[in-house]
Amino acid sequence: MALFSRGRRKDAPTHRADEAAASTSEADDAETDDTADASEARPEHLEAGPYDQPDAPEEDRIDLGGLQVPTIDGMELRMEVDQRTGTVTGANMVIDGSSLQVQAFAAPKSRGLWDEVRTSLRDSVVKQGGTAETRSGAFGTELITRLPVNRADGRTGYRPARFIGVDGPRWFLRAILTGPALSDRTKSRRFETLISRLVVVRGGDAMAPQELIPLTLPGQRPGLIPQKAALIDPLERGPEITEVG
């Protein structure tokens, strides 16, 4: 069932083609040449976000503290919680069998983090025996990975994922897409639009670069129980919390 139905949007911005973010300073040595065109026009199916909170248009959203998520018909929202500390560490949005995990981190005023984070993720996946390649995507340079997993028959399989990074003012947003949307253009565009409607609430507190911006459960509402997390992120993940009807 859909856990959060789409609410009435107020003064939603008209989709338009904006200029993409500035080109990255230099491509990593191991990256392919197709990532050099970050200056292309922003795809028309995207809104102007992800937004910094002061710049966000008015819209019905789910308040998760450091992130605000638009309500979408048919979307299931699952929150990740660290078992040891009880800290909410991420949000997963599931639509038609595909999942988008999003996390927001503090970033320096003077530079973005995506180039650095992307290189670290690529190296981590390769060290684990997987593959990682960069490509130009809706939000600039993306990372496409295949991480090895042990199958039930004892053979090695591969779990694909698409990493998307967006550098904002003093924050960095990382999104990981898995599932059928990876190979379905229509479904993929739906998640890209969702990313462009997210709002990051950085706050004014001093935070170290790459420190996770705190998240909360949606309204701390009753009826939330822990569930085992689906494997989306190649890195270690905690249990999820989801609402059951």
N, C-alpha and C positions, 0 to 999 in steps of 0.2 A: 504494500500500500504506500501511497505517497505520504510522507511524514509532514511535509510543509507544502501546502497548496499555494499556487500563485495568487498574490494579493493584487489589489488595484494599484497600478503604478501612477505616480503623480508627477506631472511635468517631466516625463522621461525624455532624454535627449534624442533628437533625430539622428539615425545612423548617418555617418558621413565619412568621407575619406580625409583623414588628417595626415600630416607628415609624420613619419615614423620617428622614433627616438634617434638621436645622433648616432652615427656609426661608431662601433667600438674602435678603440685606439689602434690596435693591431691584431690581426688574427693569430691564434696560437699556431705554432709551427706545424702541429699535427692536424690542424683543421683544414677542411677542403675549401676550394676557391668559391663555392657557391654561397658562402656566408658573408661575402663582402658587399652585398647590395642592401645593407640595412637602411639605406636612405630612400627606398622605394615607398610609394604612397601606402598609407595604412588601409588594409582591406575594408570594404564597405560594410561587412557584417559586424565589425567591431564598433563598440562605443569608445569614448575617449579615455576610459580607464585602463587598468585599475587606478582608482582615484585615491589621492590623499584626502583625508576626511574634510578639510576646509573647502575643497574644490568639488566635492561630490554633489551631484544633482539629487533632488528629493525623490525618494523611492521607498517603497515598502521593503524592508530588509530584516534579516535575522541578526540580532546583535550577539556577537561572540567575543566582545571585548576588543581585542586587537584587530579583529576582522569583522566586517559586516557583509553578509551574503544575501543576494537578492532571492526572493521567493520565486520558485519556478514550479510550474505544474508538473507533477510526476517525479520530482526530485526527492531523494532520501538523503538526509544529513546525518553523518556518523562522526562522532567526536573521538579523537584518540587521547588516551589518558595513560600517563606513566604509572605503573603499578606501585613502584617504590615510593613515589612522592605524592601521587594524586594530582599531579600537574597536567592540565590539558595541553597537549603538544601539537595538535593539528586537527584539521577538519577535512572530512571526505564527503564529496558530493557525488551520489550515485544516480545515474540516469540510464535506463534501458540496458543495464548490465555493464556499463562502463563507469569507471571511477576517476575522480579528480581529487587528488590530495593537495591541499594548499597550506602553506606556512609563511609567516612574515617575520623578518629579522631586522634588527637595527643595523644601520649602515652609516659610514662616515659622511660628513657634509661634502667632502671634497671629491669623492669618487664613488662609483658603483661597485657592486660585489659580484655580479653575474659572471664576468670573465674568470675571476679567481675561483668561484664556486664551481663553475662548469669544468674547469681544468681538474680540480680536486675530485669531482664526481667521476669524470672520465678515467682518471688514473685508478680510482678505487674499483670501478667495474672491470677494467682490464686486468688488475691484479687478482681478481676473483675468477678469472678465466672467461670473462664475458667480452662483448664487443661494444664499442661506443663510437659514434660518428656525429659530427655536427652538420647542420643544414640551416638554411634560411627559412624562417617560419613567420607566422602572423605577428609575433612580437619581437622579431629580430632573430638572432642566432639561437638555435635550440640544440639539444643533445638527445639523440636516439640511441637507446641501449638495449642489449640483450644479455640478461644475467642468467648464468647456468643454475639449474635447480635439479634436485634428485627426483626422478619420477618413481611411481609405485612399482614399476617393473625393473627398477634398478638402473635403468639407463639415464643419461643426462639429457634434460630438456632445457629450453631457454625461455625466459619470461621477458617479453619486450615491454618497454616503457618509453614515454616521451617526456623529457624534462624541459620546462619553460621557465625562464627567469625574467623578471621585470625589475629594473632599478628605479626607485622612486626617491622623493626628497627625504633623506635620512632613513630610508627603509628599503628592504629588498624582499620581493615576493617570489617564492618558488612554488611551482605547480607541477605535479606529476600525473600524467594521464595514462591509464591502462584500460585494456578491454577492447571490445569490438570497434570503438571509436578510432582506434589507431589505424585501421584500414578502411574506414568508412568516412568519406569526405564530409557528407552531410552531418553525421553525428559529431565529427571532429569540430566542425564550424560551430556547432551548438555549444560545445565546451569553451571554445575560444571566445565566443560572445559572453559566456558566463564570466570568464576571467576578466573581460573588459568592463564588467559591471561591479566587480568587487571593490570594497573600500577598505583601506588600511588605516587603522587608528594608531599612529605611532606614539602619541603623547609627548609630554615635554621632559620626562625623566631622563637622566643621563644613563646611557646603556652602552655596553661594549659592542664593537662591530661583530656581527653574526650572532648576537644574543637574541634568542627567540622572544618576540613581542608577546606578552602574556595573553592567553585566550581564556575564555570562560564558557561554561555550558550555556546553551540558549535559554536565558531566563531562569536558570537553575530550577527548571520545572520538575515536578514529580513524575514518576513513571519511566525513569531512565535507569537502565541496568547495563552492567558490563558485558561485552561480547568479544570473542576472539577476533583480532584484526585480520582482514584479508591482506594477502601479500601484494603490496603496491610499490612500496619504496624499497630499493635494493639495500638501503641501510636499515639498521635495527629499528623496529617499531613496537609500540606498546599496544595494550588492548584498546578496543573501541567502545564507545558508549552510543547507544542508539535508542530511539523512542519506539516502544511497541504499543500497538493499539489494543 
